[in-house]
Amino acid sequence: MQNAKAEVEACSQKPASTTIGAGDPASEVLTVLKNTSADLVVCGRRGLGNVSALVLGSTSAKIAHDADCAVLTVK
């Protein structure tokens, strides 16, 4: 995480931060976003497909739907 943070800070004028939490991933990320002034959240995705995502739910989709800032989803 520290290497990724350093790379982001090297490319930007703004400092980056990282947070580690426990619990439902989407809820944890959304809680952190509500308590910070984040400009962007980056989420990974596994690419389960439409049927699997409907059954299992998609953390990145929940975050993208409910976040008040920009969301970048990467595969």
N, C-alpha and C positions, 0 to 999 in steps of 0.2 A: 504494500500500500504506500509506503514512503517513497518508493521509486516513482510510482504513478503520480503521486502528489507533486513531486519535484518536477516531473516533466510538464505537468499542467501549469505549474507556476512559472516555469521557464518560458512558456508560450503565451502567457497572459499577463496583464497588468494587475490582476486581482489574485489574492491568495486563495489557495484551495484548502479544503478541509476534508477529513475522513472521520467516519463514525462507525463504531461496531455496536450492534444491538442484538437482542435475543427476542424471539417471538415470531409472530406472523410477519414475513418479510415486507409485504405491502403496507401493513399497518405501521410497522416500525419506520419505514422510509417516510411515509406521509406524516408521522408524528415529528420526525426530525425536520422535515420541510416546513411544518407549521411553526416550529420554534427557531427557525433561522431565516435569513434573507437570501436563500439560494437563488441563483440565476438559472442553474441547469442541474439536472440529475441525469446520470448516465446509468442505464440498466442493460444487463445482458439478457439474452433470450436463448432458449434451447431449441426453438423451432419445432414444437411438438405437432403442429398442424392444427387445422380448425376443429376437428372432432375431439382430439385430446385436450385442446385448450378449453372447449366447452365443458368437458367432464371434469377436468382437473382445476380449471381456472388459470388465469395467467397473471402472475405477479406484475410483470411489466405493463400489461394492459390496465390493471387496476391503478397502478401508479400514474400512467399516462392520462387516464380518465379523471383522476381526482387531484392531481398536483396543480398547484397555482403557478408553477414555473415551467420552463421548457423541459421536455423529456427527450433524451436521445437514447434510442434502443438499438443495440448492436448485437450482431450474431457472431 
